[in-house]
Amino acid sequence: MAIDFLKLLERLAETGLEFVIVGGVAARLHGSDRVTHDVDVVPALDAHAWAKAIDALWSAGARPRIPEPLERVRDVACVDRWIREKGMIALSFRSADGFFEIDLLVGESKRFGDLRKRAIEVLVGPHRYLVAHIDDLMAMKRAAGRPQDLLDVETLERIKSRTTE
């Protein structure tokens, strides 16, 4: 079953899981010309909504990159333990066809409330999505420090300077 990341975002939104879009998709929504083949979100780790979200991803054919069964992946207590004990940053799911990934940045979930407060809302079809504020996005990309992230920061700084003039 082929499914794109916009369809997966719709499925996640329909489960009631609260999340903030970050990464390349967020940069694109702020005006960057960045091309990305995955979507990064910071989820709230509410046990009930988390389980429903994992079930939605699973039913769409997406599977986690870690070799764990559905029961453990949908259990927030397991995810919390992986964050604490293994330093898990992201729980990555790959589509059945291998064309895209969705990364649930669980390592950032403790910051979800702050990210949510400053996030902007973007309407795509029938859904409103929370997108990280440009300052939060730049801070996350600086912290990641990869060459592409640092290029994104430069682009986002130019975008911000144009919108605040």
Secondary structure as GFF3:
##gff-version 3
##sequence-region A 1 165
A	DSSP	alpha_helix	5	15	.	.	.	ID=ss1
A	DSSP	beta_strand	19	22	.	.	.	ID=ss2
A	DSSP	alpha_helix	23	29	.	.	.	ID=ss3
A	DSSP	beta_strand	38	43	.	.	.	ID=ss4
A	DSSP	alpha_helix	47	59	.	.	.	ID=ss5
A	DSSP	beta_strand	63	64	.	.	.	ID=ss6
A	DSSP	alpha_helix	70	73	.	.	.	ID=ss7
A	DSSP	alpha_helix	76	86	.	.	.	ID=ss8
A	DSSP	beta_strand	91	94	.	.	.	ID=ss9
A	DSSP	beta_strand	101	104	.	.	.	ID=ss10
A	DSSP	three_ten_helix	106	111	.	.	.	ID=ss11
A	DSSP	alpha_helix	112	118	.	.	.	ID=ss12
A	DSSP	beta_strand	120	124	.	.	.	ID=ss13
A	DSSP	beta_strand	127	131	.	.	.	ID=ss14
A	DSSP	alpha_helix	134	144	.	.	.	ID=ss15
A	DSSP	alpha_helix	147	163	.	.	.	ID=ss16
###
